[in-house]
Amino acid sequence: MGLNFRKSIKIAKGVSVNVGTGGVSVSLRGKKKGIGYSLNSSGRATVSLPGTGLSYSTNLKTVAKKADKKLREYKSDAYKKQEKLGKDKAALEKEKAALAKQEAAAAKEQAKQTELAENRLRVEEYENYIDRIKGVHKECDECVDWKRVRDAKPPFAKGQPGPAEQAAAKALADFKPGVMGKLFGQDDKRRAELEKALGEAKQADAEEFEAWQESVKFADRILAGDVDAYLEALEEANPFEDFADYGSDLEFGTDSGEYMEIEFRVKSREVVPENALSLTSTGKLSEKPMSKTMYFDLTQDYVCSCAIRLAREIFAVLPVDAVLVHAVDGVLNTATGNDTEETILSVGFTREGFEGINFDRIDPSDFLSTFPMRMQFAKTAGFKPVERITVEQ
């Protein structure tokens, strides 16, 4: 417990000196009860109104210091410069804080814009992918005119100099040695180069003539319905290279020069996405599972589009009259609970049915309905297994 000491000494009427552990103070009070004043040695002044409980205290030393600081005016340049530098520093700190705030806001805005741009790109890529798997049938290589290849004239008469040899021989014949060339031995070097070029030209002509002969022979085989030539042509042309992008496998086969049969493994679970991407009104990325109707409808478009593309490419490369396409995919066997590979689409295309078609504007499933076809499809369940169409059908 702290020890306190206080003693009041009256030195005049209404004036007393108070001595205590907190210091010495002087109190003043009028003849009648009224406002009282006290001043402590620490500099604290108090004014009180007896009977009201109201009083006000302040430290005169602190007030004096503030007044002194406020009213002080420095005269020397050094002090004036110090005062100015202090203000400049404060202004600079304030400017730096404002700049940092602006930079933080700008960085936040930039990050937001980058995120929105990435979201837009992802949605655009998704929409482009959907367009591609629904429009596989819109792509096709140029048709090969095998009759024109077979009937093409030779590049030059057999046994006669070819165009490359003629040009090289003329360059060699036109070469004329010069005085400077003789003096410095450049003529012999130049002649040797021309003679070498003549030999290379003869070889190039020979290879061109041989290539013409091979193409004519191959066209004869194709037009004769040689099945081995058909498969060689498909391997060389490789018109289905991009099908690998969709994870699909193909097998070709035929025992006749009149048609080609293709088995197409769909792998819909690898190709068709289960979620749909879109942008919200604020540019945020929204990813939600597709409805069953949307998913199976997209799967049907993809399968039918691929079937048409396969037939288009075959008709472009080979002179067949018909193309049979069988699409195979994993189908749930409700008896075992496992997926089994089943034929989900079988269609027989004819060359005649492809004439005059604007493939950029067709609906794939509607187009397939114009040919002999087997397909069982439900909008909320997808494909069901079907029997394959035969050549006779």
VENLINMO-V682313 format. One record per backbone hydrogen bond with DSSP energy under -0.5 kcal/mol. NH is the residue of the N-H (numbers start at 1). CO is the residue of the C=O. E is the energy in kcal/mol with one decimal. If there is no record, write none. Layout:
# VENLINMO-V682313
NH&CO&E ; NH&CO&E
This chain:
# VENLINMO-V682313
4&2&-0.6 ; 7&19&-3.3 ; 9&17&-3.7 ; 10&8&-0.5 ; 11&9&-0.5 ; 11&15&-1.5 ; 12&15&-1.7 ; 15&12&-2.0 ; 16&27&-1.9 ; 17&9&-3.5 ; 18&25&-3.1 ; 19&7&-4.0 ; 19&17&-0.5 ; 20&23&-1.7 ; 21&5&-1.6 ; 23&20&-1.6 ; 25&18&-2.4 ; 26&39&-2.1 ; 27&16&-2.6 ; 28&37&-2.9 ; 29&14&-2.1 ; 30&35&-0.6 ; 36&48&-2.5 ; 37&28&-2.2 ; 38&46&-2.0 ; 39&26&-2.0 ; 40&44&-3.0 ; 41&24&-2.6 ; 43&40&-1.9 ; 45&58&-2.8 ; 46&38&-2.7 ; 47&56&-2.5 ; 48&36&-2.3 ; 49&54&-2.3 ; 50&34&-0.8 ; 50&48&-0.6 ; 52&49&-1.8 ; 53&49&-0.7 ; 54&49&-0.7 ; 56&47&-2.3 ; 58&45&-1.9 ; 60&43&-3.0 ; 60&58&-0.7 ; 63&59&-2.2 ; 64&60&-2.4 ; 65&61&-2.5 ; 66&62&-2.6 ; 67&63&-2.7 ; 68&64&-2.9 ; 69&65&-3.0 ; 70&66&-2.8 ; 71&67&-2.6 ; 72&68&-1.5 ; 80&76&-2.3 ; 81&77&-3.1 ; 82&78&-2.3 ; 83&79&-2.5 ; 84&80&-2.3 ; 85&81&-3.1 ; 86&82&-2.3 ; 87&83&-1.8 ; 88&84&-3.0 ; 89&85&-2.8 ; 90&86&-2.2 ; 91&87&-2.6 ; 92&88&-2.6 ; 93&89&-2.7 ; 94&90&-2.1 ; 95&91&-2.3 ; 96&92&-2.8 ; 97&93&-2.4 ; 98&94&-2.1 ; 99&95&-2.6 ; 100&96&-2.9 ; 101&97&-2.0 ; 102&98&-2.2 ; 103&99&-3.1 ; 104&100&-2.5 ; 105&101&-2.2 ; 106&102&-2.9 ; 107&103&-3.0 ; 108&104&-2.3 ; 109&105&-2.3 ; 110&106&-2.7 ; 111&107&-2.6 ; 112&108&-1.9 ; 113&109&-2.6 ; 114&110&-2.6 ; 115&111&-2.3 ; 116&112&-2.4 ; 117&113&-2.4 ; 118&114&-2.5 ; 119&115&-2.3 ; 120&116&-2.5 ; 121&117&-2.4 ; 122&118&-2.5 ; 123&119&-2.2 ; 124&120&-2.6 ; 125&121&-2.8 ; 126&122&-2.2 ; 127&123&-2.9 ; 128&124&-2.5 ; 129&125&-2.3 ; 130&126&-2.3 ; 131&127&-2.3 ; 132&128&-2.1 ; 133&129&-2.4 ; 134&130&-1.6 ; 135&131&-1.1 ; 138&135&-1.6 ; 139&136&-1.3 ; 144&316&-3.0 ; 145&143&-0.6 ; 146&144&-1.2 ; 149&145&-1.9 ; 150&146&-2.6 ; 151&147&-2.3 ; 152&149&-0.8 ; 160&157&-2.0 ; 166&162&-2.5 ; 167&163&-1.9 ; 168&164&-2.1 ; 169&165&-2.6 ; 170&166&-2.1 ; 171&167&-1.8 ; 172&168&-1.9 ; 173&169&-2.4 ; 174&170&-2.3 ; 175&172&-0.7 ; 182&178&-2.1 ; 183&179&-2.2 ; 184&180&-2.2 ; 185&181&-0.7 ; 186&181&-1.4 ; 187&181&-1.0 ; 189&185&-0.8 ; 190&186&-2.4 ; 191&187&-2.5 ; 192&188&-2.1 ; 193&189&-1.9 ; 194&190&-1.9 ; 195&191&-2.4 ; 196&192&-2.2 ; 197&193&-2.2 ; 198&194&-1.8 ; 199&195&-1.7 ; 200&196&-2.1 ; 201&197&-2.0 ; 202&198&-2.0 ; 203&199&-1.8 ; 204&200&-2.2 ; 205&201&-2.4 ; 206&202&-2.1 ; 207&203&-2.3 ; 208&204&-2.1 ; 209&205&-2.3 ; 210&206&-2.2 ; 211&207&-2.4 ; 212&208&-1.9 ; 213&209&-2.1 ; 214&210&-2.4 ; 215&211&-2.4 ; 216&212&-2.1 ; 217&213&-2.2 ; 218&214&-2.7 ; 219&215&-2.4 ; 220&216&-2.0 ; 221&217&-1.9 ; 222&218&-2.4 ; 223&219&-2.7 ; 224&220&-1.3 ; 225&222&-1.7 ; 226&221&-2.5 ; 227&225&-0.6 ; 230&226&-1.8 ; 231&227&-2.1 ; 232&228&-2.1 ; 233&229&-2.5 ; 234&230&-2.3 ; 235&231&-2.2 ; 236&232&-2.4 ; 237&233&-2.9 ; 238&234&-2.5 ; 241&238&-1.0 ; 243&240&-1.5 ; 244&241&-1.4 ; 245&242&-1.2 ; 246&243&-1.2 ; 247&244&-1.4 ; 248&243&-1.6 ; 249&265&-0.8 ; 251&263&-1.6 ; 253&261&-1.8 ; 259&256&-0.6 ; 260&322&-1.4 ; 261&253&-2.4 ; 262&324&-3.0 ; 263&251&-2.5 ; 264&262&-0.5 ; 264&326&-3.2 ; 265&249&-2.6 ; 265&263&-0.5 ; 266&264&-0.7 ; 266&328&-3.2 ; 270&267&-1.3 ; 271&267&-1.5 ; 272&268&-2.7 ; 273&271&-0.5 ; 276&288&-3.6 ; 278&286&-2.1 ; 280&284&-2.5 ; 283&280&-1.8 ; 286&278&-3.2 ; 287&285&-0.5 ; 288&276&-2.2 ; 288&286&-0.5 ; 290&274&-3.4 ; 295&291&-2.7 ; 296&292&-2.7 ; 297&293&-2.0 ; 298&294&-2.1 ; 299&295&-2.2 ; 300&296&-2.4 ; 301&297&-2.2 ; 302&298&-2.3 ; 303&299&-2.6 ; 304&300&-2.6 ; 305&301&-2.4 ; 306&302&-2.3 ; 307&303&-2.0 ; 308&304&-1.9 ; 309&305&-2.2 ; 310&306&-2.5 ; 311&307&-1.8 ; 312&308&-2.5 ; 313&309&-2.4 ; 314&310&-2.0 ; 315&311&-2.6 ; 316&312&-1.7 ; 317&313&-1.7 ; 318&314&-3.1 ; 320&318&-0.7 ; 321&258&-2.5 ; 322&258&-1.3 ; 323&349&-2.1 ; 324&260&-2.4 ; 325&323&-0.5 ; 325&347&-2.4 ; 326&262&-2.6 ; 327&325&-0.5 ; 327&345&-2.8 ; 328&264&-3.3 ; 329&342&-2.3 ; 331&329&-0.5 ; 331&340&-2.7 ; 333&338&-3.0 ; 334&332&-0.9 ; 336&333&-0.9 ; 337&333&-3.3 ; 338&333&-0.6 ; 340&331&-2.6 ; 342&329&-2.5 ; 344&327&-2.7 ; 344&342&-0.5 ; 345&327&-1.3 ; 346&374&-1.7 ; 347&325&-2.2 ; 348&372&-2.4 ; 349&323&-3.0 ; 349&347&-0.6 ; 351&321&-2.3 ; 354&350&-0.5 ; 354&351&-1.4 ; 355&351&-0.5 ; 355&352&-1.1 ; 357&354&-1.2 ; 359&357&-1.1 ; 361&358&-1.7 ; 362&358&-0.5 ; 364&362&-0.6 ; 367&363&-2.5 ; 368&364&-2.2 ; 369&365&-1.2 ; 370&367&-1.6 ; 371&368&-2.0 ; 372&348&-0.6 ; 374&346&-2.5 ; 376&384&-0.6 ; 377&375&-0.6 ; 378&382&-2.4 ; 381&378&-1.0 ; 382&378&-3.3 ; 384&376&-1.9 ; 386&343&-2.5
